[in-house]
Amino acid sequence: MSAWGQQAAPRNWNEPGAYPDPDILATDPRFRKYIVFNAPMQRLFTGTLWAEGPAWNGVGRYMVWSDIPNDRQLRWIMDDNRVTIFRSPSGNSNGNTFDREGRQLSCEHGGRRVARYEVNGAVTAVAERFEGKRLNSPNDVVVHPGDGSIWFTDPMYGINGNYEGNQAQSELKPAVYRVDAQSGAMTKVTDEVNQPNGLCFSPDLKKLYIGDTGGGETKVFDVDGRGLRNGKTFAKVGNDGIRCDADGNVWGGSGPGVQVFSPDGAMIGQIRLPERCANLCFGGVKRNRLFMTASQSLFSVYVGVAGAGLA
C-alpha cells in the first residue's frame, strides 16, 4: 500500500517517471499553471532520521537542511549534486533561513535558542529567553524582507523528549516572537496558537501565516507594524513548514506530502510523497525549484512559480 492507502507500483526515485508527474495533482484548475509538465520529481538524498528546515543559499548555490535526531545539518550542492555534512553538532537544529546579509539563522532545539552563524565563524544567540524565562524549543524562523526583523515560532516539541532535543519543563507558553534587527529587542507577537510551527509572510508583507500543528489548522494574521492582529483560521490543516510563492499561494508540508492553498484558503494542489513532508523552500537559480524535506529524504521538483520573499 502507498502512503495514501491506495495500491501503487513501486517507484524508482533515481529515474524520472511519467510526464506530467502523476504525484503532482491539480485539485483545482488554478493549480495547473504551476505544473511543469516535463519536470520530474527527484529524490536528492536519503538517510536522515527526521529531515527539517530547508533553506536555499543563492550565493553558494546550495541547500542546507537539518537532521534533528542525528544532531547535524546537511548541504546539497547544486553544481555537482553532492551532499556533505555542513555542521555537526548542530544543537539539534530544526528550521533554518538566511538573513539579508547572507548569514544563516538556525532554530536549535538542544540549545533552546535561535542562533546566527556570523561570517567569521562565531555564533551569536539571537534569542534564548523572554522576560527572564527560557524559550521552549524554537522551531522555524523567517526574516522580514523589509526591515530585517527575525520572526520565529516556539512550540514545545524539542523539550517533550530526548529524541529531537533535551526533555525539560516548559517555562513559557508556546508563542511567536519578533526580534528587532537594529536593537535586538524581542517581543511576543502572539500566543493565540496552540503549537506554532512553520511561518511565512505573504508577498506584500501584509499577512503572516502560521502553521498550528497542535491545533490542526493554519492561521493568518494581519501584520500591524511590529505586531499582529485579526488572527483567524486560514485552512483546516495543521501544516508544518510553510512558504508563500510570488502569487500569494501557501505551500505547506503535511502528512500526504505538500498541500497548496490559494490566497482565499482553498486547496488547489497537492504533491504526493512517499514520506511525511515536514518542511519546504523555494530555491535554485530562478527560485522556481521546490525543495521538500520528508522524514528520511530530500526531494525536489521544478514548479511554474517562484518563491516569495527571502526564504
N, C-alpha and C positions, 0 to 999 in steps of 0.2 A: 504494500500500500504506500502511496505517496504521502507527503506531509499534509495533503489536503483531504485525505480519506478516500481517494479515488485510485483505482488501479492505473499505474503508469509504467511505461517501459523504462528500464534503466537508462540514464543519460550519461554520456561521456563528456565531462566538463572540460576536457582537454581539446575537444574538437567543436567547431561551430555546428549548430543544429539547423533546423529548417528555417526558412525565411517566409514571412516575418516570424520572429521567435514566438513559439506557442505559449511561452510562460509570461509574455507581456500582453496584458489584456486591457482592452478599452471597455470599461463598464458604462461609459457614456461617450457619445460621439465627439465630445470636446477633447478627449484624450488622444484621438487618432493622429493628430498632427505631431504629437510628441514621440510617436513610434517611428524610429528609423528602420525601414523595412529590411535592410540587409546588414544590420548591426548585430552581431552575435553577443549573447551574454557569455562572459568568461569567468572562470574561477582562477584567480591570480595566485592564490596561496591557500593552503590548508595546513592545520597543525597547531592551532591555538586552542585554549580551553574555553575562553569566552572573549570573543573579539568585540571591541568597542572603540568609540571615539575617533573616527577617521577625520583627517584634516589635510588639505592639499597645500603644498608649498610651491608656488609658481616659480620662484627664483631657482630653487633646487630641482624642480620638476620631479618631485617625489610626493608620495602619500604616506603619512605616518598614522599608525593606529595602535591601540592598546590591547594587550593580552593580560587582562586583570589578574586572574589567579596565578599566572606564571610571573607576575611582577616584572613585566618588561614592555617596551614599546618596539614595534617593528616598523620597517620602512620599505615600501615598494618603490623602486626607481624606474621611472618611465623609459629612460633611454635604452635600457637593456633587460627590462622585466626582472631585475634582480631583487631579492628580498634579503635584507640584513637586519640584525638586531641593532636597534637605534639607541636604546637606553635600557640598562639593566644594572641595578634595580630601578624601578620607576615609581616607587611609592604606591604600588597597586593603582596606577593611574587609570582613569576612565575617559572622560571627554577631553578633547584637545582642540585647539584652534590657534591661529596666528593673529597677532595684532597688526596695527598699521605700520609698524616698524619692522615687521617680519619676525618678531620674537614669538617663540612658542609658549602658549599657556596650557597648563595641564591641571585637571582636577584629580587630586590624589586622595584615594580612599584611605590609604595607610597613614598618610600624614594629616588627614582631615583638613586639607587646605587647598587653595588654588595657588599653583606655583608658576613663576615665569622664568624661562631659561634665557639669560642675558647673552649678548653677542660675545662676551669674554669668557663664557663658561660658568659664570656664577649663577646661583639660583636665588631668586627673590620670592619670599612668601607674600603674595598679593592679598590673601585673605586667610586668616586662621581662626579668628574669634570675632564674636559680635556681642557688644555690651559685656565684655569680660568672660563670656562663655565660649567653649569650643564648638566649632561647627560640627555637624554630623558627619557627612561624607560628601563633599562637593561632587556633583555628577556630570554636569555638562556646562559649557561656557561659550559665550559669544561676545564679540566686540562690536560696539555700536559704530557703524562706519562713519557717522558724522562727528561725534565728539570724542571717540576713542574710549569711552567708558566700558567697563567689563561687567557683564551680567552673567550670573551663574545660579544654578539650582542646588539645593542642599537637602536631599531626602536622607533616609536612614539606611539605605541598602548596604553601604560599606561597613556599618557597625553592627549589623544584625547577626553576623557570624564571622568566622575566620577564613572563609574561602576567598572573598574578594577584598579583604581588609583585616581589621582587628576588632573583635567583638568588644563592645563598650556600651555604656549607658548614654542615652541621648541627653544633652543639656539644653537643646533648643528645639522648638517646634520646626518641622520642615518648612522651608521658605525659599523665596527667590531674592537675591541681593544684587545691588549695583555698587561698583567701585569707581569712584571718580578718577578720571585719567590724570588730572592735574594734582589734586590734593591727596589722593589715595584714600579718602574718606569712604566708608562703607555704610550704605543704608539698606534697610529691608524694604523692598518694593511691594511684596505681597506674601501673605501666608494663607491665602484662600485656595490653596491647592493641597490635596492630601499628601501625595508623594511626588513633588515636581521632578521631572526628568529632563527630556530634551527641550530646547527652546530656540526660537529664531524670530527675527524681525521680518515684517513684510517689506517689499521692495521700496515703498515710500517711507518706511521707518515710523509709520503712524500706529502700527499694531505690533504686539508681541504675542506669539503663540507659545503655549507651554503644554507639554505632554504630561498628563497626570496618570502615571501607571498605577497609583494606589486607588484613585477614584474611577478608573476606567473611562476616561474622557480626555479630550484635548480642549484646552480653554484658550480664549483670546481676550486680550486686554487692549484698551486704548493707551498709547504711550502719551503721558502728560508731563512734558518736560523731563524731569529726572525720576518720575514715578509712574504708576499705573492706575487706571480707573476703569470702571464699567466691565468688570470681568464677567464672562458668560461662556457657556458651552459652545464650542465650535464644531466638534464632532464627537459622537459617542464611541470613540475608540481611544484607548489609553496608549497612544503612540509613545515609543521610547525616544530615539533620536529623531529630530525633525529638521527639515530645511525648506526654505521657500525658493521657487525659481523666479526668473525675471518677469513672468506673467502673473505672479502672485499666488500660484498653486502651492499647496503644502504637501511635501513628500515625507512620509513617516514610516519608520521601521516598526514592524509588529510581527505577530506570530505567522501570518501567511507569507510574509516577505516584506514588500513595500506597498503601501496604500497611498494613493494620490488624491487629494481633495482640492476642489476648485475654491476660489475665494469665498463663495457662498456656503461652503461646508458640505457640498455634495461629493461623494466618492466617484471619481471619474475614471480611475485606472488602477491597475494592480500589477505588480511584478512578483511572480511566484518564485520562491527559492526553496531548496531542499532543507534549509536550516532556518532557525528563527533569526530574523534580522533585528539587530539591536540598534544600529545607527547607520548613517549615510552622509555623504557630502558630494558636492559637485567639484570637479577638478578637470585636469587636462589643460592643454594649451588654450582652448576656447571655452573652458569651463562648462562644457556640454557632455562630460563623461561622468556618469553616476557611479560612485564607489559605495559598496554596501558591505558592512561588517556583519557577519551572520554566524554566531556560535563559533565554529571551528575554522571558518573560511573568510576570505576576502573575494568579493565578486565585483564585476564592473560591466557596464553597458553604456554605449553612446545613446543619447536621447535628443529630441528635437527642440531643446530649450537650454539656456544657460542658467546657472545658479545666480541667485541674488546676493548682494552684499559682499562680505569678505569671506564667508565660510562656505 
